[in-house]
């Protein structure tokens, strides 16, 4: 009995430590990118997966202690997939006393009609989902749309675009939509997927798997994920370094003519006399003057 109690106490300490780390990382991201302002009405997109549950939980915790006031409303898109457990999210959101709304739109039928059997559905599914959420946000005076993408999602997207799209492009922590009418924020952009998985397991969130696409083991993203996880095992901390590199871009050290004007680079040498040149050499190599 004593051993069980000690184990429970240890686990509680670990999850409290994890909670503080996630709150700190989310808070740092929010501050670094000025994601949330006083008076914001934030729509937290809840898919029923571990990432969005964690996002909502962390934002609710921060809301209680933040020096500014902001509203949260959890929004889920019911895409009318066969067998979708419609009761799970309403029951959970009611139990934690958070305002919520369920958008009902049959995007499932559209995806199945448009995408050939066996082909990846994520692309068109995400576009339809995004359009529905954007439209609801505009109608309901939402000032920020919070998404649950984490650090690993951002890194995976970077390599997907490099390997399959021939471009260096990722998911920014903060984004103004193309129509300039919605701002997306990703407060978990500094958080690792492994930490989210642990956090989700501890809280026993009622996970709803996506059964629209099935497992789709051959997805390009899964290939990238496996590669990155292999790198992290070989050299722990590598993913942190990759993410930090996205925050330290040197346009002049890349090859994009749109970001840096390589074509007009010119020499700007000053003309020195022989004496000046010799003095300049001496300033870098003091021992030369002694011989």
Backbone torsions as a table, in degrees:
resi	resn	phi	psi	omega
1	UNK	NA	-40.2	-180.0
2	UNK	-64.5	-41.8	180.0
3	UNK	-63.1	-39.0	178.6
4	UNK	-63.8	-42.7	179.7
5	UNK	-63.4	-43.6	179.3
6	UNK	-62.6	-40.7	179.2
7	UNK	-63.6	-41.8	179.6
8	UNK	-64.7	-42.4	178.8
9	UNK	-62.4	-42.0	179.6
10	UNK	-63.9	-43.9	179.6
11	UNK	-63.6	-39.8	178.8
12	UNK	-62.7	-42.1	178.6
13	UNK	-63.6	-40.3	-178.9
14	UNK	-65.4	-42.8	-179.1
15	UNK	-71.0	-33.0	175.8
16	UNK	-65.3	-39.6	177.6
17	UNK	-65.1	-41.1	178.3
18	UNK	-64.6	-42.8	179.1
19	UNK	-59.5	-44.6	179.6
20	UNK	-63.7	-39.2	179.4
21	UNK	-64.6	-44.6	179.8
22	UNK	-65.1	-41.1	178.2
23	UNK	-63.7	-41.7	179.5
24	UNK	-64.2	-45.2	-178.9
25	UNK	-65.6	-41.6	178.5
26	UNK	-66.7	-42.5	178.5
27	UNK	-62.3	-38.9	178.8
28	UNK	-65.6	-42.3	179.0
29	UNK	-63.8	-43.1	179.7
30	UNK	-61.1	-41.1	179.7
31	UNK	-70.8	-44.4	-177.0
32	UNK	-60.6	-35.7	-175.4
33	UNK	-112.7	11.1	177.5
34	UNK	49.1	53.8	-173.4
35	UNK	-75.8	-35.0	-173.7
36	UNK	-126.6	131.2	176.8
37	UNK	-117.4	164.4	179.2
38	UNK	-58.8	130.9	178.4
39	UNK	89.5	-0.4	-179.9
40	UNK	-62.9	145.4	171.9
41	UNK	-113.1	106.7	-169.8
42	UNK	-103.3	125.3	174.9
43	UNK	-93.5	115.5	178.2
44	UNK	-94.1	112.3	-177.8
45	UNK	-75.7	115.6	-174.7
46	UNK	-110.9	113.1	-178.6
47	UNK	-93.0	-21.3	-173.8
48	UNK	101.1	5.0	177.2
49	UNK	-96.8	169.7	-175.6
50	UNK	-60.9	-35.7	-176.1
51	UNK	-66.9	-48.0	-177.1
52	UNK	-71.6	-33.7	174.7
53	UNK	-62.0	-45.0	180.0
54	UNK	-63.2	-42.7	178.2
55	UNK	-57.7	-48.9	-179.1
56	UNK	-61.9	-44.1	-179.2
57	UNK	-60.9	-45.2	-178.9
58	UNK	-67.6	-42.2	-180.0
59	UNK	-66.1	-37.4	177.1
60	UNK	-64.8	-39.1	177.4
61	UNK	-65.1	-43.4	-179.7
62	UNK	-68.0	-33.6	-178.8
63	UNK	-60.2	-34.1	-177.7
64	UNK	-70.6	-26.5	-173.9
65	UNK	-118.7	-0.9	-176.0
66	UNK	-69.0	146.1	178.1
67	UNK	-73.3	-8.1	177.6
68	UNK	-118.7	164.8	179.5
69	UNK	-106.5	134.1	174.9
70	UNK	-149.9	151.0	-179.9
71	UNK	-94.7	151.4	173.7
72	UNK	-125.8	136.5	171.5
73	UNK	-138.0	122.9	179.6
74	UNK	-83.0	130.4	-178.3
75	UNK	-127.7	129.1	178.2
76	UNK	-120.5	142.3	175.7
77	UNK	-102.4	112.0	175.2
78	UNK	-84.0	105.5	-174.4
79	UNK	-88.3	7.6	175.7
80	UNK	63.3	38.7	173.3
81	UNK	-72.0	140.5	178.1
82	UNK	-58.2	131.6	178.3
83	UNK	82.5	3.9	-179.3
84	UNK	-65.2	126.6	-177.9
85	UNK	-79.0	87.5	-173.0
86	UNK	-61.9	-22.6	-175.0
87	UNK	-81.5	-21.2	-170.3
88	UNK	-60.8	-55.8	-176.4
89	UNK	-65.8	-47.5	177.7
90	UNK	-56.3	-40.8	179.9
91	UNK	-66.4	-43.3	-179.6
92	UNK	-65.9	-47.4	-176.6
93	UNK	-66.0	-33.7	175.7
94	UNK	-66.9	-38.8	-177.6
95	UNK	-67.3	-28.0	179.8
96	UNK	-99.4	4.5	173.2
97	UNK	57.9	56.4	175.7
98	UNK	-124.2	138.1	176.9
99	UNK	-60.6	140.9	-179.4
100	UNK	-150.7	164.2	176.7
101	UNK	-146.8	139.2	176.9
102	UNK	-109.0	118.5	175.5
103	UNK	-89.4	124.6	179.8
104	UNK	-105.2	115.9	-179.5
105	UNK	-151.3	126.9	-175.4
106	UNK	-81.5	73.2	174.9
107	UNK	-80.7	-18.5	179.5
108	UNK	-57.7	-48.1	-178.6
109	UNK	-62.8	-37.1	179.9
110	UNK	-65.1	-45.8	-179.7
111	UNK	-61.0	-46.6	-178.8
112	UNK	-64.7	-31.0	-179.6
113	UNK	-75.7	-37.5	-173.9
114	UNK	-86.6	-38.9	-174.0
115	UNK	-89.8	125.9	178.7
116	UNK	-61.6	150.0	-179.9
117	UNK	-57.6	131.5	178.3
118	UNK	92.1	-11.1	179.7
119	UNK	-88.7	157.1	-179.4
120	UNK	-67.2	132.5	-177.5
121	UNK	-100.6	-10.8	-171.4
122	UNK	-57.9	-40.0	-176.3
123	UNK	-59.7	-58.6	-178.0
124	UNK	-69.3	-33.4	178.9
125	UNK	-61.9	-45.1	-178.4
126	UNK	-66.6	-36.7	179.0
127	UNK	-66.2	-43.5	178.3
128	UNK	-64.8	-42.0	179.6
129	UNK	-63.8	-44.1	-179.3
130	UNK	-62.1	-42.1	179.5
131	UNK	-62.0	-41.1	179.7
132	UNK	-65.8	-42.8	-178.7
133	UNK	-69.0	-41.2	178.0
134	UNK	-60.3	-44.9	-177.8
135	UNK	-62.8	-42.5	-179.9
136	UNK	-66.8	-39.0	-179.9
137	UNK	-61.2	-43.9	-179.3
138	UNK	-65.6	-38.4	-178.9
139	UNK	-70.8	-22.1	-173.5
140	UNK	-116.1	23.7	173.5
141	UNK	56.5	36.2	176.0
142	UNK	-74.4	132.8	-179.6
143	UNK	-97.3	-25.4	178.3
144	UNK	-141.2	141.8	175.4
145	UNK	-111.9	114.3	-176.9
146	UNK	-95.2	127.3	179.6
147	UNK	-114.5	152.5	-173.5
148	UNK	-90.2	15.9	179.8
149	UNK	-63.1	136.4	-177.6
150	UNK	-110.9	-176.2	-177.1
151	UNK	-55.7	-45.0	-176.5
152	UNK	-66.3	-35.7	175.8
153	UNK	-59.0	-43.6	-177.0
154	UNK	-66.1	-43.1	179.1
155	UNK	-65.6	-43.7	179.2
156	UNK	-60.1	-41.9	179.7
157	UNK	-63.5	-37.6	177.9
158	UNK	-59.1	-48.3	-178.1
159	UNK	-72.6	-32.0	174.7
160	UNK	-59.6	-46.2	-179.5
161	UNK	-67.3	-34.5	178.5
162	UNK	-70.4	-48.7	-173.6
163	UNK	-75.3	-37.0	-173.0
164	UNK	-113.2	-13.0	-178.2
165	UNK	-120.9	-3.3	178.7
166	UNK	56.3	41.2	177.2
167	UNK	-149.6	152.5	174.9
168	UNK	-97.4	104.0	-173.9
169	UNK	-154.9	140.0	-178.3
170	UNK	-134.5	-156.0	173.1
171	UNK	-104.8	113.3	-180.0
172	UNK	-72.0	150.0	177.7
173	UNK	-60.1	-28.6	-179.1
174	UNK	-141.3	134.4	-173.6
175	UNK	-143.0	134.4	170.7
176	UNK	-92.2	125.3	-176.9
177	UNK	-62.0	160.5	-176.2
178	UNK	-57.3	-34.6	-179.9
179	UNK	-85.1	3.8	176.7
180	UNK	65.5	17.2	-174.4
181	UNK	-110.6	-3.0	178.6
182	UNK	-141.4	142.8	174.6
183	UNK	-113.8	124.5	178.2
184	UNK	-100.0	140.1	176.2
185	UNK	-128.2	149.7	179.4
186	UNK	-127.6	80.0	-176.2
187	UNK	-62.3	-19.4	-179.0
188	UNK	-94.0	17.7	-173.6
189	UNK	-65.2	-17.8	177.9
190	UNK	-97.5	-2.9	-172.2
191	UNK	-95.3	136.8	179.1
192	UNK	-80.2	152.3	178.9
193	UNK	-65.0	-34.7	-179.5
194	UNK	-63.5	-38.0	177.5
195	UNK	-67.4	-39.2	178.4
196	UNK	-64.5	-40.3	178.8
197	UNK	-61.4	-44.6	178.6
198	UNK	-63.7	-43.3	-178.6
199	UNK	-63.5	-43.3	-179.4
200	UNK	-65.2	-41.9	179.1
201	UNK	-63.8	-41.2	-179.6
202	UNK	-63.8	-42.7	-177.3
203	UNK	-81.9	-8.8	179.3
204	UNK	53.6	48.6	176.6
205	UNK	-61.3	141.5	-179.9
206	UNK	-76.8	82.0	-174.3
207	UNK	-65.6	133.7	175.5
208	UNK	-112.3	108.3	-178.9
209	UNK	-69.2	149.8	176.6
210	UNK	-81.4	112.3	179.8
211	UNK	-102.9	13.6	177.7
212	UNK	-73.5	-43.9	-175.7
213	UNK	-103.0	-9.5	-176.5
214	UNK	72.5	-156.9	-176.6
215	UNK	-76.5	-40.0	-179.8
216	UNK	45.0	61.3	-176.4
217	UNK	-62.3	-19.4	-176.8
218	UNK	-91.4	10.3	179.0
219	UNK	-58.3	140.1	178.7
220	UNK	-59.8	-36.2	179.9
221	UNK	-62.4	-37.2	179.9
222	UNK	-67.3	-35.9	176.7
223	UNK	-61.5	-46.2	179.0
224	UNK	-64.1	-43.0	-179.9
225	UNK	-59.0	-44.9	179.4
226	UNK	-62.8	-40.5	179.1
227	UNK	-62.0	-47.3	-177.9
228	UNK	-66.7	-39.5	178.0
229	UNK	-64.5	-35.5	175.6
230	UNK	-63.5	-43.5	177.3
231	UNK	-60.8	-43.0	-177.6
232	UNK	-64.7	-36.1	177.5
233	UNK	-67.2	-39.6	179.5
234	UNK	-67.9	-39.2	-177.5
235	UNK	-142.6	88.5	-179.8
236	UNK	-54.7	135.4	-178.4
237	UNK	99.7	-6.9	-178.3
238	UNK	-64.7	-38.5	-179.6
239	UNK	-65.6	-36.9	175.7
240	UNK	-60.9	-42.7	179.8
241	UNK	-64.1	-40.7	179.1
242	UNK	-63.0	-44.7	-179.7
243	UNK	-63.8	-43.5	179.9
244	UNK	-62.3	-29.7	178.2
245	UNK	-64.3	-29.0	177.7
246	UNK	-70.1	-17.9	178.3
247	UNK	-97.0	-0.9	-177.9
248	UNK	-131.5	70.3	-177.4
249	UNK	-88.4	134.6	175.5
250	UNK	-118.1	90.6	-176.2
251	UNK	-53.5	-35.2	-177.3
252	UNK	-73.1	-10.8	179.6
253	UNK	-103.3	8.7	177.4
254	UNK	-108.6	-143.4	-176.5
255	UNK	-146.6	24.6	-177.3
256	UNK	-97.7	113.1	-179.4
257	UNK	-65.8	-19.4	178.8
258	UNK	-78.6	-27.4	-179.2
259	UNK	-91.4	-27.0	-178.6
260	UNK	-143.7	138.6	-175.9
261	UNK	-85.9	80.1	178.9
262	UNK	-70.2	-34.9	-173.2
263	UNK	-61.7	-33.0	-175.0
264	UNK	-99.5	13.8	177.3
265	UNK	-64.7	131.2	179.9
266	UNK	-134.7	155.9	175.0
267	UNK	-71.6	143.6	177.0
268	UNK	-133.7	61.2	-179.9
269	UNK	-87.8	140.9	171.9
270	UNK	-89.3	149.7	179.9
271	UNK	-90.1	120.8	-180.0
272	UNK	-109.2	152.3	171.8
273	UNK	-78.6	167.6	178.6
274	UNK	-58.9	-36.8	-179.5
275	UNK	-66.0	-43.7	179.3
276	UNK	-63.7	-40.2	-178.8
277	UNK	-64.9	-40.5	-179.9
278	UNK	-65.7	-39.7	178.4
279	UNK	-64.5	-38.3	179.7
280	UNK	-63.6	-40.5	178.0
281	UNK	-63.6	-42.1	-179.8
282	UNK	-62.6	-33.0	-178.3
283	UNK	-66.2	-27.8	179.1
284	UNK	-93.4	-24.8	-178.4
285	UNK	-131.6	78.1	-175.1
286	UNK	-56.2	-31.2	-176.2
287	UNK	-68.1	-20.5	-178.7
288	UNK	-63.2	-32.9	-176.5
289	UNK	-71.9	-13.0	-177.9
290	UNK	-89.2	-4.1	-175.5
291	UNK	-116.3	NA	NA
